[in-house]
């Protein structure tokens, strides 16, 4: 099977709009749904048929509904893509069903409960398991969708209990964004990110802070995003979540993770708790990198453009420390989002055609560009590379370099994992203000996160 990466708008203005949208933020969650989009058909599945076994849609006019979240610019871009799909498939009408990020999941839950599930829907990894386990989404491997050009570890990320519940739209990686100018001003050499350790990282951060003086820091607090700890744990043969849907790490590993942050704060390499919380609430534009007051920060690769724009100078991507320190690497490709198909769709073939088009069609990729992550289809990604802006090209090249180093993808987040980001941020603040020790923080996080996922 083959998969493609969708990419950008034809016109340069649309490409820049997609880039800006992508940078604006990927990891906050919300709700979605829509109205019934399946038009009447004499070819509905008979009793006992699953979505994958439905009748042939190819010879009749059918209507399907596609649900997604996003801003107005994403909605406009997506409608362009759907218009192209309908031009190429005149027997299929696609009804757009979109809302903003904040309301998507409430709306989707409501429509699913009402038996009005969209034929094709956009999913996020922390919700995908729940919808898969409740048989809301069908097994995409049973449909005619080409996945040949998708990295196996990324394809695996959408597999729940042996069922391909979602196909990624594109990929990001959680990594370090660094400011070479800050390193130069401090007289500190840029690290060899293929070999540096966590101790090297702490030492370099302190050297930069010491050299640049008050109000300047080596690194921004990064303890509030569980993706960083997941990489740290994976480097040690553990993981945030286990394959069986539980927690997959040892508490001393999590305690050591938070101890690193305490060490950085106490050395002056990182701001104090109050300043760190203030910075975190400001997003990329108010980050240390964005305000030229810090040399490094942990961010997703798709945020490079927004942070560089705020900084007023080009920044660079570095591997997370410790990738060569232990027996295995910990970094991984994170799907930006997923495409799923309803288990109860009356038109599985038409739904499969739309998903196949979104991930494999070069013209669709040239419209989408990086709006839904750097294209999951490696061939499509390459075909649109000359349409990307220079920072998007840097991100694409960085991800390509990681392909031979990434061992696998982490297990899919279990049901209830959508509550874990809030738990992570809250416990991290307790550490920042010395309200708990790293050991106590690890114990509290394990208790709360375990309860959230039903462990």
Secondary structure, 3 states (H helix, E strand, C coil): CCCCCCCCCCCHHHHHHHHHHHHHCCCCCCCCCCCCCCCCCCCCCCCCCCHHHCCCCCCCCEEEEEEEECCHHHHHHHHHHHHHHHHHCCCEEEEEEEECCCCHHHHHHHHHHCCCCCCEEEECHHHHHHHHHCCCECCHHHCCCCCCCCCHHHHHHCEECCEECCEECEEECEEEEECHHHHHHHCCCCCCCCCCCHHHHHHHHHHHHHHHCCCCEEECCCCCCHHHHHHHHHCCCCCCECCCCCECCCHHHHHHHHHHHHHHHHCCCCCCHHHHHHHHHCCHHHCCCCCCCEEEEEEEHHHHHHHHHHHCCCCEEECCCCCCCCCCCCCCCEECCEEEEECCCCCHHHHHHHHHHHHHCHHHHHHHCCCCCEECCHHHHHHCHHHCCHHHHHHHHHHHHHCCCCCCCCCCCCCCHHHHHHHHHHHHHHHHCCCCCHHHHHHHHHHHHHHHCCC
